[in-house]
Each structure stands twice: as C-alpha cells, then as structure tokens.
Amino acid sequence: MIDKARRVLDEVRALEEEMSLPETISDNARFRDLGRRHARLGSAAALARKYISWQDDLSEWTEASRSDDAEFAAEARREVARLELEREALEHELRLALIPRDPADDGACVIEVRSGTGGDEAALFAGDLVRMYLRYCESQNWKTTLVDASEGASGGFKEAVIQVEGVGPYGRLKFESGVHRVQRVPDTEAQGRVHTSAATVVIMAEQDDEIDIVVNTGDLRVDTYRAQGAGGQHVNKTESAVRLTHLPTGTVAACQSERSQIQNRETAMRMLKAKLLDKARAEKRGAEDAVRRSAVGTGDRSDKIRTYNFPQNRLTDHRIGLTLYKLEAVIQGDIGEILDALRLADSMERLAQQARGIGG
C-alpha cells in the first residue's frame, strides 16, 4: 500500500512539473487536460500523504519500542498499538480513492424521462419523476433547463429532457438510469385497485475527456416547428423549436425551451452530442462489462431498478436491496440517501473486483 501511495504522489508531481512548462502553458487544450487529471487525483493525493505520514510515525515508534529505556519503550509500544488501530480505516480510504474515476463524473448531464407501460398513469408518474429530479437539482444548486417535453393527455409527461449544469451532476445521478416502476391507486380508479405503471430514465453525460464527439453538418437533417406547451405566445406562434437528426445513426435531439431558433439549435446540438456520447460510452462499457458487472447495474435503460409503492409509503431499489419508508419525501426530491447508497455499493463492488484483479 505504501508503494501505491508513493506512486500517486509521483504522478501528481509529474503532472505539476509538466503543467509548469512554457510549452504546456501555451497549449490550452493540453493544459486543461492535465489540470483535469490533476484535479481528479486531488483526494487520492491528500490521503496518500496522510498514509505516508502515518507510516513514518509507525516506523519511528516501532524503532523507539526497542529502546533500552524501559519506560520510553513502553510508551512507544502504546503508540504503536494506537497507530495500528488506524491502519484498516486509512488503507480502506486510500483504496477507495485509488479506484479509477469516470472522467465524466464532474461534468454536466442530460436527464431523459419517458413514460412506459400504464397509459395516462405512466405519464403522470413520469411527471412525478421529473419534478423529483428538478427539486433535487435545485437543492444541489445545479442549473436545470427543461429542453424538450411532450405532455400527457391527463398531465405529466410522455417524454421530458432536462439539461443539468453544475459541479458533479453526472457522477451523482448516473445510477438513476433504468426502469422505475410505480404501484398506486390512480385518481380515475373507482374501485380502489392498485395499478402498476412504469417510466424509463436515462442519464447521459455531456462530456468525457477520453471520447471526442464530432458532428459534421453534412450528417444532419434540421427541422423547425412550433413549440408545444408552455413557453409564451412568442414561442407558440413562430417556428423557433429545432429538431436535429443525425443521419448516420438515426439519433434525434430537439429543443424548444429557448425563445430563438438559433439558441434552440445550439442547445439541441448539445443534446445530440450527449446522446452520441452515450452511445459511444455504452459501446466502450460493453467490452468492460463482459469482465466487470457493477453491483448497481450497467445503466442499461431496460434494467428494472426501483419500485415506488404508494399504498405502503415504500421505495425499494432492487439492485442493492435498499428499502425506505419515506416515499413522499423521496418524490419531493429527497433522494440523497439513495444516491449515496448506490455510489457506496458501486465503490465497494469495484474495490472487491480490484482486489480480485478484475477491471481497472
């Protein structure tokens, strides 16, 4: 473990030396790339320094415990015993910090929510999920934009696309991808029977330092149309909404949230790149998942990940066996406990796989 700690500090020093070179400073792209790598190593470097300091103290007190001075040797042995009690926690912290991080974790993301089986009730549930995520994002001081939406006949959404900007939204929300199932009595149900409906959530990173997405204008079909739903008279009376279709892949992205066609096109392009990046990342994960399966799933939109049971005020995340009896609070955006549990489960699984020599 001490060798791993020293290698981290060696890597940090090498990055700092390269970042200080005049030729690096003049190369903005290179400097930004090195800066991001340096930032990602920040917590690991701090823990490495702490661990090395602890190891130095342990070595000194161990040597002192062999002193001919009986009283001093006894004190040294007590210090060695105290330090040994810290070993497990320190090494565990350092191992967690050394797990390779997803380069997209610190960046912005796109949330896509689609109603599934269940008709109008599914659209209402999709609307509940949209509001849940918007409220959580607000609690994190992240900027959100409802980029595109198709409302359900009785309310809620058939589909909604939300752009989330800030520090770390993708890393926090990425495990939300999958099928969310709701069990409750619809308002239209006269006999009080519980119905089951579903909605699909997809969380897409907007950027990945290791994957560069380039979209050629010749590969695009651009359609303009009048925006639907909320947005004011100006939005509804002009063809300001934009839909982009990437012809080689058939991928579609649209935006109707802005007042001008130019702004909507710019935002739609960001959404399109996020979708293409999501495809590229999924392909990259495919080879890795043949070897490594995460405890919290692959992020596949077909994975049934969670059930919201309203009659019992119960939420169950099936991937990690987490059950909470505070469904109303969760629907109001209190999902931090769930996200923390999912991240911890993923980290522990990756740590176990690392110990077995699987994956990165």
Kinemage of the C-alpha trace (Angstrom):
@kinemage 1
@onewidth
@group {chain A} dominant
@subgroup {mainchain}
@vectorlist {calphas} color= white
{ca met a 1} P 0.000 0.000 0.000
{ca ile a 2} L 2.872 2.385 0.743
{ca asp a 3} L 4.177 1.868 -2.801
{ca lys a 4} L 0.754 2.769 -4.239
{ca ala a 5} L 0.657 5.917 -2.110
{ca arg a 6} L 4.078 6.989 -3.343
{ca arg a 7} L 3.120 6.321 -6.971
{ca val a 8} L 0.139 8.658 -6.605
{ca leu a 9} L 2.358 11.460 -5.306
{ca asp a 10} L 4.905 10.782 -8.059
{ca glu a 11} L 2.148 11.121 -10.656
{ca val a 12} L 0.914 14.374 -9.095
{ca arg a 13} L 4.443 15.821 -9.083
{ca ala a 14} L 4.960 14.781 -12.724
{ca leu a 15} L 1.715 16.498 -13.713
{ca glu a 16} L 2.654 19.658 -11.838
{ca glu a 17} L 6.076 19.740 -13.484
{ca glu a 18} L 4.577 19.323 -16.954
{ca met a 19} L 1.932 21.983 -16.254
{ca ser a 20} L 4.676 24.457 -15.323
{ca leu a 21} L 6.483 24.100 -18.673
{ca pro a 22} L 6.134 27.109 -21.034
{ca glu a 23} L 5.135 24.878 -23.964
{ca thr a 24} L 2.344 23.338 -21.863
{ca ile a 25} L 1.068 26.691 -20.651
{ca ser a 26} L 0.849 27.917 -24.250
{ca asp a 27} L -1.145 24.812 -25.284
{ca asn a 28} L -4.591 25.485 -23.803
{ca ala a 29} L -6.046 22.068 -24.626
{ca arg a 30} L -3.083 20.212 -23.140
{ca phe a 31} L -3.049 22.417 -20.051
{ca arg a 32} L -6.794 21.843 -19.442
{ca asp a 33} L -6.368 18.087 -19.863
{ca leu a 34} L -3.507 17.973 -17.363
{ca gly a 35} L -5.456 20.211 -14.993
{ca arg a 36} L -8.439 17.851 -15.034
{ca arg a 37} L -6.177 14.857 -14.374
{ca his a 38} L -4.511 16.734 -11.510
{ca ala a 39} L -7.885 17.625 -10.006
{ca arg a 40} L -9.105 14.024 -10.204
{ca leu a 41} L -6.049 12.923 -8.208
{ca gly a 42} L -6.593 15.571 -5.519
{ca ser a 43} L -8.369 13.468 -2.881
{ca ala a 44} L -6.167 10.427 -3.539
{ca ala a 45} L -3.035 12.559 -3.164
{ca ala a 46} L -4.250 14.013 0.152
{ca leu a 47} L -4.946 10.521 1.506
{ca ala a 48} L -1.605 9.258 0.164
{ca arg a 49} L 0.221 11.992 2.094
{ca lys a 50} L -1.777 11.132 5.220
{ca tyr a 51} L -0.958 7.448 4.835
{ca ile a 52} L 2.762 8.065 4.276
{ca ser a 53} L 2.859 10.326 7.337
{ca trp a 54} L 1.126 7.598 9.360
{ca gln a 55} L 3.617 5.005 8.063
{ca asp a 56} L 6.550 7.245 9.033
{ca asp a 57} L 5.122 7.679 12.534
{ca leu a 58} L 4.604 3.930 12.851
{ca ser a 59} L 8.177 3.217 11.781
{ca glu a 60} L 9.595 5.748 14.250
{ca trp a 61} L 7.572 4.459 17.200
{ca thr a 62} L 8.319 0.844 16.266
{ca glu a 63} L 12.024 1.659 16.346
{ca ala a 64} L 11.568 3.509 19.646
{ca ser a 65} L 9.822 0.479 21.179
{ca arg a 66} L 13.203 -1.306 21.040
{ca ser a 67} L 14.812 1.335 23.289
{ca asp a 68} L 16.842 0.282 26.303
{ca asp a 69} L 14.857 2.820 28.320
{ca ala a 70} L 12.032 0.601 29.629
{ca glu a 71} L 9.648 3.486 30.364
{ca phe a 72} L 10.190 5.081 26.932
{ca ala a 73} L 9.874 1.698 25.210
{ca ala a 74} L 6.563 1.054 26.971
{ca glu a 75} L 5.230 4.451 25.828
{ca ala a 76} L 6.397 3.679 22.278
{ca arg a 77} L 4.589 0.327 22.303
{ca arg a 78} L 1.373 2.107 23.337
{ca glu a 79} L 1.794 4.496 20.395
{ca val a 80} L 2.415 1.589 18.021
{ca ala a 81} L -0.781 -0.077 19.262
{ca arg a 82} L -2.728 3.173 18.791
{ca leu a 83} L -1.399 3.641 15.260
{ca glu a 84} L -2.150 0.043 14.329
{ca leu a 85} L -5.793 0.671 15.210
{ca glu a 86} L -5.855 3.320 12.465
{ca arg a 87} L -4.376 1.058 9.780
{ca glu a 88} L -7.569 -0.569 8.481
{ca ala a 89} L -9.529 2.678 8.125
{ca leu a 90} L -6.622 4.515 6.462
{ca glu a 91} L -5.936 1.733 3.971
{ca his a 92} L -9.631 1.380 3.163
{ca glu a 93} L -9.940 5.125 2.482
{ca leu a 94} L -6.878 5.074 0.262
{ca arg a 95} L -8.061 2.031 -1.698
{ca leu a 96} L -11.396 3.733 -2.377
{ca ala a 97} L -9.630 6.903 -3.516
{ca leu a 98} L -7.414 4.878 -5.877
{ca ile a 99} L -10.379 3.366 -7.758
{ca pro a 100} L -10.261 4.889 -11.276
{ca arg a 101} L -12.905 7.594 -11.616
{ca asp a 102} L -15.256 8.050 -14.524
{ca pro a 103} L -13.883 11.104 -16.371
{ca ala a 104} L -17.451 12.324 -16.917
{ca asp a 105} L -18.411 12.354 -13.225
{ca asp a 106} L -17.647 16.018 -12.582
{ca gly a 107} L -19.461 17.307 -15.661
{ca ala a 108} L -22.962 18.244 -16.756
{ca cys a 109} L -25.583 15.696 -17.724
{ca val a 110} L -28.884 15.220 -19.507
{ca ile a 111} L -31.869 13.525 -17.852
{ca glu a 112} L -34.345 11.877 -20.206
{ca val a 113} L -37.609 10.592 -18.729
{ca arg a 114} L -40.111 8.622 -20.844
{ca ser a 115} L -43.443 7.187 -19.759
{ca gly a 116} L -43.733 3.447 -20.308
{ca thr a 117} L -46.454 0.901 -19.691
{ca gly a 118} L -49.542 2.240 -17.959
{ca gly a 119} L -51.047 4.861 -20.276
{ca asp a 120} L -52.063 8.150 -18.636
{ca glu a 121} L -50.916 6.929 -15.212
{ca ala a 122} L -47.413 6.273 -16.626
{ca ala a 123} L -47.284 9.845 -17.946
{ca leu a 124} L -48.340 11.176 -14.537
{ca phe a 125} L -45.619 9.096 -12.888
{ca ala a 126} L -43.054 10.375 -15.396
{ca gly a 127} L -44.131 13.880 -14.367
{ca asp a 128} L -43.547 12.961 -10.711
{ca leu a 129} L -40.024 11.767 -11.557
{ca val a 130} L -39.277 14.957 -13.497
{ca arg a 131} L -40.329 17.099 -10.522
{ca met a 132} L -38.339 14.848 -8.152
{ca tyr a 133} L -35.150 15.370 -10.144
{ca leu a 134} L -35.745 19.095 -10.606
{ca arg a 135} L -36.183 19.567 -6.848
{ca tyr a 136} L -33.088 17.527 -6.057
{ca cys a 137} L -31.046 19.508 -8.577
{ca glu a 138} L -32.307 22.735 -7.018
{ca ser a 139} L -31.146 21.515 -3.596
{ca gln a 140} L -27.663 20.998 -5.099
{ca asn a 141} L -27.608 24.479 -6.678
{ca trp a 142} L -27.402 22.991 -10.165
{ca lys a 143} L -28.878 24.853 -13.114
{ca thr a 144} L -31.663 22.957 -14.881
{ca thr a 145} L -33.369 23.573 -18.220
{ca leu a 146} L -36.408 21.689 -19.495
{ca val a 147} L -35.079 21.397 -23.020
{ca asp a 148} L -37.877 19.398 -24.608
{ca ala a 149} L -41.143 17.913 -23.381
{ca ser a 150} L -44.259 16.178 -24.609
{ca glu a 151} L -47.141 16.411 -22.158
{ca gly a 152} L -49.517 13.554 -21.366
{ca ala a 153} L -53.228 13.787 -22.127
{ca ser a 154} L -54.107 13.892 -18.410
{ca gly a 155} L -50.955 15.675 -17.235
{ca gly a 156} L -47.404 14.640 -16.579
{ca phe a 157} L -45.102 13.863 -19.475
{ca lys a 158} L -44.877 11.325 -22.246
{ca glu a 159} L -41.276 12.452 -22.555
{ca ala a 160} L -39.115 15.140 -20.945
{ca val a 161} L -35.484 16.096 -21.468
{ca ile a 162} L -33.661 18.101 -18.793
{ca gln a 163} L -30.210 19.628 -19.077
{ca val a 164} L -28.345 19.807 -15.744
{ca glu a 165} L -25.284 22.038 -15.332
{ca gly a 166} L -23.057 22.419 -12.297
{ca val a 167} L -20.332 20.578 -10.413
{ca gly a 168} L -20.777 16.819 -10.408
{ca pro a 169} L -24.372 16.168 -11.545
{ca tyr a 170} L -23.484 13.211 -13.766
{ca gly a 171} L -21.486 11.478 -11.046
{ca arg a 172} L -24.375 11.851 -8.598
{ca leu a 173} L -27.225 10.917 -10.925
{ca lys a 174} L -25.758 8.329 -13.305
{ca phe a 175} L -27.126 5.333 -11.385
{ca glu a 176} L -30.699 6.562 -11.940
{ca ser a 177} L -30.741 5.081 -15.451
{ca gly a 178} L -33.231 2.248 -15.823
{ca val a 179} L -36.897 1.372 -15.447
{ca his a 180} L -38.722 2.943 -12.490
{ca arg a 181} L -41.987 1.235 -11.516
{ca val a 182} L -44.867 2.772 -9.543
{ca gln a 183} L -47.664 0.990 -7.667
{ca arg a 184} L -50.590 3.172 -6.601
{ca val a 185} L -54.324 3.770 -6.981
{ca pro a 186} L -54.941 6.161 -9.911
{ca asp a 187} L -57.362 9.064 -9.373
{ca thr a 188} L -59.555 7.566 -12.099
{ca glu a 189} L -59.783 4.166 -10.353
{ca ala a 190} L -63.313 3.882 -8.904
{ca gln a 191} L -62.811 0.546 -7.127
{ca gly a 192} L -59.581 1.454 -5.351
{ca arg a 193} L -57.414 -1.106 -7.132
{ca val a 194} L -53.648 -0.653 -7.201
{ca his a 195} L -52.248 -0.230 -10.715
{ca thr a 196} L -48.650 -0.741 -11.825
{ca ser a 197} L -47.068 1.673 -14.299
{ca ala a 198} L -43.505 2.412 -15.372
{ca ala a 199} L -41.216 5.108 -16.713
{ca thr a 200} L -37.725 4.895 -18.141
{ca val a 201} L -34.931 7.218 -17.015
{ca val a 202} L -31.705 7.708 -18.946
{ca ile a 203} L -28.831 9.793 -17.545
{ca met a 204} L -26.337 10.915 -20.203
{ca ala a 205} L -23.003 12.652 -19.663
{ca glu a 206} L -22.401 15.774 -21.730
{ca gln a 207} L -18.654 15.284 -21.918
{ca asp a 208} L -15.968 12.676 -21.468
{ca asp a 209} L -12.288 13.602 -21.582
{ca glu a 210} L -11.489 10.267 -23.196
{ca ile a 211} L -14.085 10.395 -26.007
{ca asp a 212} L -14.323 13.232 -28.521
{ca ile a 213} L -17.648 13.568 -30.347
{ca val a 214} L -17.511 15.362 -33.708
{ca val a 215} L -20.722 16.016 -35.660
{ca asn a 216} L -20.418 17.028 -39.307
{ca thr a 217} L -23.098 19.420 -40.546
{ca gly a 218} L -23.477 17.293 -43.671
{ca asp a 219} L -24.668 14.421 -41.460
{ca leu a 220} L -27.566 16.454 -40.035
{ca arg a 221} L -31.171 16.999 -41.013
{ca val a 222} L -32.578 20.139 -39.405
{ca asp a 223} L -36.336 20.571 -38.877
{ca thr a 224} L -38.046 23.581 -37.335
{ca tyr a 225} L -41.542 23.633 -35.862
{ca arg a 226} L -43.792 25.476 -33.452
{ca ala a 227} L -43.110 24.712 -29.821
{ca gln a 228} L -45.764 22.859 -27.842
{ca gly a 229} L -46.970 23.577 -24.339
{ca ala a 230} L -45.643 26.242 -22.023
{ca gly a 231} L -43.386 28.941 -23.347
{ca gly a 232} L -45.493 32.009 -24.056
{ca gln a 233} L -47.116 33.434 -27.161
{ca his a 234} L -43.842 34.135 -28.952
{ca val a 235} L -42.737 30.502 -28.697
{ca asn a 236} L -46.045 29.099 -29.868
{ca lys a 237} L -46.537 31.437 -32.847
{ca thr a 238} L -43.139 31.022 -34.502
{ca glu a 239} L -41.179 28.021 -35.692
{ca ser a 240} L -38.481 28.520 -33.063
{ca ala a 241} L -38.234 24.871 -31.964
{ca val a 242} L -35.485 22.800 -33.600
{ca arg a 243} L -35.154 19.073 -34.184
{ca leu a 244} L -31.805 17.623 -35.274
{ca thr a 245} L -31.484 14.168 -36.798
{ca his a 246} L -28.049 12.559 -37.068
{ca leu a 247} L -28.471 10.641 -40.313
{ca pro a 248} L -25.687 8.038 -39.873
{ca thr a 249} L -27.151 6.811 -36.556
{ca gly a 250} L -30.769 7.985 -36.686
{ca thr a 251} L -30.266 9.768 -33.359
{ca val a 252} L -32.704 12.646 -32.761
{ca ala a 253} L -32.454 15.615 -30.399
{ca ala a 254} L -34.805 18.569 -30.083
{ca cys a 255} L -35.081 21.797 -28.151
{ca gln a 256} L -37.976 24.215 -27.698
{ca ser a 257} L -37.033 25.871 -24.409
{ca glu a 258} L -35.342 28.969 -25.847
{ca arg a 259} L -37.029 31.965 -27.468
{ca ser a 260} L -34.909 31.982 -30.619
{ca gln a 261} L -34.283 29.319 -33.238
{ca ile a 262} L -30.527 29.901 -33.037
{ca gln a 263} L -30.477 29.256 -29.288
{ca asn a 264} L -32.658 26.172 -29.665
{ca arg a 265} L -30.350 24.817 -32.355
{ca glu a 266} L -27.296 25.312 -30.132
{ca thr a 267} L -28.972 23.512 -27.233
{ca ala a 268} L -30.287 20.737 -29.497
{ca met a 269} L -26.735 20.203 -30.744
{ca arg a 270} L -25.531 19.786 -27.166
{ca met a 271} L -28.295 17.244 -26.549
{ca leu a 272} L -27.412 15.398 -29.767
{ca lys a 273} L -23.751 15.200 -28.803
{ca ala a 274} L -24.762 13.915 -25.357
{ca lys a 275} L -26.803 11.133 -26.985
{ca leu a 276} L -23.966 10.214 -29.353
{ca leu a 277} L -21.542 10.243 -26.428
{ca asp a 278} L -23.919 7.980 -24.505
{ca lys a 279} L -23.835 5.501 -27.398
{ca ala a 280} L -20.032 5.643 -27.574
{ca arg a 281} L -19.694 5.169 -23.807
{ca ala a 282} L -22.136 2.233 -23.916
{ca glu a 283} L -20.040 0.557 -26.613
{ca lys a 284} L -16.914 1.122 -24.552
{ca arg a 285} L -18.627 -0.291 -21.450
{ca gly a 286} L -19.763 -3.349 -23.394
{ca ala a 287} L -16.289 -4.841 -23.501
{ca glu a 288} L -15.653 -3.947 -19.863
{ca asp a 289} L -18.974 -5.379 -18.672
{ca ala a 290} L -18.086 -8.763 -20.123
{ca val a 291} L -15.499 -8.810 -17.337
{ca arg a 292} L -16.925 -6.458 -14.733
{ca arg a 293} L -20.583 -6.163 -13.705
{ca ser a 294} L -21.335 -3.422 -11.224
{ca ala a 295} L -23.488 -4.096 -8.184
{ca val a 296} L -25.779 -1.254 -9.245
{ca gly a 297} L -26.166 -2.424 -12.829
{ca thr a 298} L -24.846 -1.302 -16.162
{ca gly a 299} L -27.014 1.771 -16.653
{ca asp a 300} L -28.970 -0.126 -19.289
{ca arg a 301} L -32.358 1.530 -19.739
{ca ser a 302} L -34.041 -1.919 -19.724
{ca asp a 303} L -32.849 -2.727 -16.182
{ca lys a 304} L -35.754 -2.636 -13.698
{ca ile a 305} L -34.103 -0.769 -10.890
{ca arg a 306} L -36.681 0.632 -8.466
{ca thr a 307} L -40.278 0.361 -7.248
{ca tyr a 308} L -42.311 3.200 -5.704
{ca asn a 309} L -45.168 1.662 -3.686
{ca phe a 310} L -47.501 4.470 -2.603
{ca pro a 311} L -50.016 2.440 -0.517
{ca gln a 312} L -47.143 1.286 1.703
{ca asn a 313} L -45.137 4.555 1.506
{ca arg a 314} L -42.259 2.287 0.436
{ca leu a 315} L -39.395 2.691 -2.014
{ca thr a 316} L -37.265 -0.313 -2.950
{ca asp a 317} L -34.089 -0.193 -5.011
{ca his a 318} L -33.762 -3.739 -6.288
{ca arg a 319} L -30.081 -3.522 -7.217
{ca ile a 320} L -28.786 -3.081 -3.690
{ca gly a 321} L -31.794 -4.258 -1.655
{ca leu a 322} L -32.407 -0.787 -0.209
{ca thr a 323} L -35.889 -0.163 1.222
{ca leu a 324} L -37.026 3.188 2.598
{ca tyr a 325} L -40.396 4.061 4.111
{ca lys a 326} L -40.420 7.740 3.202
{ca leu a 327} L -41.791 7.733 -0.318
{ca glu a 328} L -43.486 11.130 -0.077
{ca ala a 329} L -40.201 12.781 0.891
{ca val a 330} L -38.394 10.996 -1.966
{ca ile a 331} L -40.937 12.160 -4.543
{ca gln a 332} L -40.392 15.693 -3.239
{ca gly a 333} L -36.707 15.399 -4.173
{ca asp a 334} L -35.147 13.900 -1.042
{ca ile a 335} L -33.067 11.297 -2.915
{ca gly a 336} L -29.622 11.995 -1.456
{ca glu a 337} L -29.688 8.903 0.796
{ca ile a 338} L -30.472 6.680 -2.211
{ca leu a 339} L -27.734 8.200 -4.372
{ca asp a 340} L -25.180 7.853 -1.552
{ca ala a 341} L -26.079 4.177 -1.057
{ca leu a 342} L -25.759 3.459 -4.773
{ca arg a 343} L -22.361 5.147 -5.048
{ca leu a 344} L -21.110 3.296 -1.967
{ca ala a 345} L -22.329 -0.050 -3.339
{ca asp a 346} L -20.605 0.615 -6.651
{ca ser a 347} L -17.360 1.638 -4.936
{ca met a 348} L -17.351 -1.424 -2.697
{ca glu a 349} L -18.004 -3.740 -5.635
{ca arg a 350} L -15.233 -2.140 -7.680
{ca leu a 351} L -12.915 -2.367 -4.674
{ca ala a 352} L -13.664 -6.089 -4.349
{ca gln a 353} L -13.089 -6.612 -8.065
{ca gln a 354} L -9.844 -4.658 -7.869
{ca ala a 355} L -8.705 -6.984 -5.084
{ca arg a 356} L -9.539 -9.968 -7.305
{ca gly a 357} L -7.602 -8.396 -10.185
{ca ile a 358} L -10.700 -7.696 -12.307
{ca gly a 359} L -11.078 -4.481 -14.321
{ca gly a 360} L -9.254 -1.216 -13.689
